[in-house]
């Protein structure tokens, strides 16, 4: 499968933006349960959300966090701005590539990424950037679909992935958890559900 670069991904997600909320609604009901709430409730201080999309996490953040969101797609960011305005949530939204974040080292207390690492061409680079912009002792909070630990489910994911990568650059079989330690994170909590295809993780950068 050919790797999809940032320009192709930006165009693809700009085209998908108008129907994104409708298309993902069933997936969320069936698979994510309270995943967004679980992730956002743990966010503290200066918070960066990577791949903020249309802002579906915004209602779940504690009211006292100071929130910045980035996404590769301007059209997705436009929808996030509308959602933020409608909810009264103050958030700074910026177009940016997760693989090269436009922030200085140690700028944030918390980094959040939900359903984002599956669509980044180089997830290792994105994880390294999340580690870089976190302050010592800061937390990384992840929610994503991942490669199942069940052999037959994983085989089905591999077949379907040929379609999802070609259409959206969306990988179904990635397993980011083992990459976190290599990037310098200590995993504090990880949970798998739905036949092992949904994972949520809380990890911490060394103090």
Protein Blocks (a to p, Z undefined) as FASTA:
>chain_A
ZZddfklmmmmmmmmmmmmmmmmmmmmmmmnmmmmmmmmmmpghjaddehklnopmmmmp
cfkbccddddfblklmmmmmmmmmmnopacddddddfklccbdehkbfbdcdehklmmgf
blmlmmmmmmmmpcehiacddddddddfbfklmmmmmmmmmmmmmmnopafkbcfklmmm
mnopacfbdcdeehhiaccddddddZZ
